[in-house]
């Protein structure tokens, strides 16, 4: 199935292949000052581990829970300049500023061949810090999101040290599903050199990938419990149904409601209360999942079962906005979004009387970018289907479906990868057979 890009006429698309600029010291200082101001009144601590004597260039990997991660990273790396990999919507209304800050532009969950060249420029030519958020989005439930397999290869090719900045508390402070109502939570980050340049040279890309995966593991609800951190805000479960969208009692999807401290299934009426330590308790009978990430992973397993049984299919009408350039969103209007096991994502619509057809096959996307309350457009759920030169932000008519789409993308990719591996192994010629006629 061929992709037919949206025809914008004379409108020029943003060139994501532009090489990054070197960040000037003046900007580094201004950023540092602004980040300190933004964090005024917020309790935070940054602990540095195994960081003695390390100087740029190095690769900085950070987990991603909310914008405050960026502010803490700027403080932790001071006085050194940092070039961040940012996505196109981060450039919205401010592409020139982002360029001056030395950012590397990327569209989410697309393969970008020029990125490696830009990364090399930052590390080798500028000798600065390259910062990336390899989860590529805010964590939906305070646990590590899926990391790309290519990360080990990218690091291996650079032969510089790897530092991991792991933040705690940021998700609990402003959860992705209700970030507009922050809670009182202290923030704690560790900045650790996890691989020296020598170790990067000696280890294989796969070993490097595994080490990074291990050190980037986090679970904010476990951390909350270990710290005995009480979150007393009476709205602590508000919006939680965006993530916990399926009822473990009656199995109904998209009928959950999170209000106050209560999560409720509108289909069967079952209720769970979220306590001050972030645990769930069923109002009646046995609690299915007390630890929130367990519920989340159970939902993933439900989607996986549908995929394995071949019953998974999604289609809906969507309202589409796109971002070919960074200055403004284009309203493309109504379109049809399909996600299935054969074709992956397909968005079909017309713009200015001309058909467009965006196709992203299952093996082309290991994950997908979803939003619950997209700050740049409408404060509702949306899903971003990007290609190398455009990003389509699709608002489905069906409610509370985007988390499932995200699971389906990840699980479908894993299944197709395993299938491909099996097929390749089967096709490999056997040398053990008897060659005599
Ligand atoms: Zn139910």
Boltz pocket constraint, residues with backbone or C-beta under 6 A from the ligand:
constraints:
  - pocket:
      binder: B
      contacts: [[A, 247], [A, 248], [A, 249], [A, 250], [A, 251], [A, 252], [A, 265], [A, 266], [A, 267], [A, 268], [A, 269], [A, 270]]
      max_distance: 6.0
